[in-house]
Amino acid sequence: MSKFILPAALLAVLLYPAEVLARDYGQRGTVFPVIERDLLEQIHSRLTQMERSGETARLNEDLKRRTIARVNRPDPVAGIARASEARRWHFDPTITLAADIRGAKGELIHAAGTRVNPLDSVDLRADLLFLDGDDPDQLTWALKQDANAKLILVKGAPLELMKARQRRFYFDQGGKLTERFGIRSVPARVRQQGRLLEVSEIALPPKRRTAQ
């Protein structure tokens, strides 16, 4: 019968009222009240304070000013210098497709793995001229080229130049195009030659020194 002793004792414990089993062990250690403010309450309070003090309006105005400045004069493309010697090379725009290219109705146009040269389908209609818009020599050179050429700045203020020169200017944001073509110096020209692109860096005459 001893094998029933443990289950019987356990049953007795479970049937005891909670008040009998509960015991007050008293306070162990220091207890501190919760004094941290709710995070959302802090954020709301801070925003309200900023609004009343005019700080929000100042921040918005500063953001607006910096955005306009960035549009008017984007960050220059890093690592691009004025060309000191002429360079010329060919660039092959052929790419290998990573996925199938399909038409509007799902028909297969090019399968993944196919090598495609965009110049087989679309010509480069105008030369691409890369230049430093703050360099008068480069600007003069670019404006003397084909009137249909696309003028792409690596430095300068495109909107100001468009207004002053009545020509459309672009900007190589982040240096994506110069990096793609391997251009390290300007002015530079990209033009089509058959199924390739010819890239040229043009060394202009040295800048004239002003008389002392």
N, C-alpha and C positions, 0 to 999 in steps of 0.2 A: 504493500500500500504506500510505501515511501515515495514511489514515482509520481503520486498525485499531490505531494506536498507543495512543490513549486508552483504548479498551475493554480492550486487553490489559494496560495498566498498572493499570487499575482492578481487573481480575481478579486480578492479582498481589498487590495490596494486600489484597484480601479473603481470599486464600488464605494469607496470612502468619499464623503462630501469634500468639495474643493477647499472649504474653510479649514478642515482638519489637516489637509496636506499642505496648504499654503503656509509659508513662514516668512516673517519680516526679518531680513538680514541687516536692515539698517543702511545708512549711507556709507559707501566705500569710496573715498577719494572726493576731490573737489568737483562740484557741478556748476557749470556756467550757463547763464541764459543765452538763447540764440539771439544775437544782435545784428547778424548780417541782413542787409536789405535785399529784397527781391531784385534779381537782375533786371527784369523788365521795368520795374519801378525806377531803378537807377537810370536806365537808358531814357525813359520818358522824362524823368526829372532833368536830366542833362540837356536833352533836346529842347525842353521848355525854357530852360535857362539860356541856352544859346540863342533861341528865337527872341527872347525878351531883350537880350543884350545887343542884338544886331550881329552877332558872330556868324549866324547862318547866312545872312545876306552878304556879309563880307566874303565868306567862303565860296558862295555861289558866284559872286562877281569875279573872284580870283580864278575860279575854274573856267568861267566864260572867257576871261582875258587870256589865260594860258592856251585854251583851245583855239581861239582866233589866231594867236601868235603861231601855234603849231601848223595851222592851215596855211597861213601867209608865208611862213618860212619853216618848212619841215626840217628835221634833223639831217645834216649832211650825210652822204654815204661815206662810211668809214673806209680808210685805206686807199682812196682815189686821189692821185696827184696830177699835176699838169705834166703832159707828155714832154719828155726831154729828148726822146728819140723815136723814130717811126717803127712801128711793128705791124705785121699783117699775118693773118692766119685764116684758115677755113674752119667753120663750125658745122658739124653734121647734126641737124635737128631730129634725126631718126630716133624713135622711141620703141620700146618693146612693151606691148600691151599686157597689163597684169590681169585684166578681166575681159570677157567678151564685150564687144560693142554691138548693140542692137538698135534697130530702128524703132519708129513710133509704134509699129504693129508687132514688134517682137522679132522681126527677121534679123538674122545674123549678118552683120556687116563685116566685122573683123573678129576672128577668134583670139582668145587669150594666147599670148606667146608670139603673135604676129608682129613683125617689125614694120612700122608705119612712118613714112616721112610726110609731115604735114604739107610740105611744098609740092607734093604730087597732086594735092587737091586745091590748095589755096596759095596764091602768090603773095610775096611780101610786096605790097603795092607801092610802098614808099620807103626810102632810106630811113634808118633810125640814127639820129645824131645825138650823142651824149656829150654834155658840156657842163662846165662850171658857170652858172649864171651870174656869179659875182666877178668873173674875169672878163673885162671888156674885149680883149683880144679874141677869146673863144666865142663870145656873143657875136662879134662882128663877122667872124669866120662862118658861124652857123647860119646867120641870116643871109649870107652870100651864096649858100648852097641851094639846091633844088627847093623851090617854094612849097612843094608838096611834102618835103621831108618832115618827119615827126621830131620835134625838139624835146629832148628828155634831159632834165636837169639832174645833176648829182649833188648840187648845192645851189642855194639862191632862193629867190622869192618868185614863184611862178605866177601868182596873181598880179603882182606889180608889173612883171615883164609883159604879161598878156595885155594889160591896160596900156602900157607905154609903147609896145611894139606892134600891137594889133595882130598878134600871132598867137596860136594856141601853144602853150608850153605844158609839158607833163613833168612828173617827178618820179624818179626811180626809188620808190618807197622801200626802205630796208635794204636797198642794193640788190634786189632780186634779179634784175636783168643784167647788171654788170657782172654779178657773180656767175650767172648762167653762161654768159658769153666769154668770161675770163678777162674782162676789161679791168686794167689796173691804172690806166692813165687816160686823161681826156685832153682835148676833144677826141672823140672816137666815132667811127661810122660803121654801121652794119647794113650790108646790102646783099641782095640775092644774086647768086651765080649758079644757075641751073638748079640742082638739087641740094646745093650747099649755100651757106651764108658766109660771105667774106667779111671779116672783122678787121678794122684798121684803126690804129692809134696814130694820130697825126701830130707831129712835132711842129708847132708854130714858131716863128722867129722869137728870139728872146725878148722879154719885156724891155721896153726902153726906160732907161734911168733918167729921171728928171734932173736938170742942171741944178747944181748947188748955188 
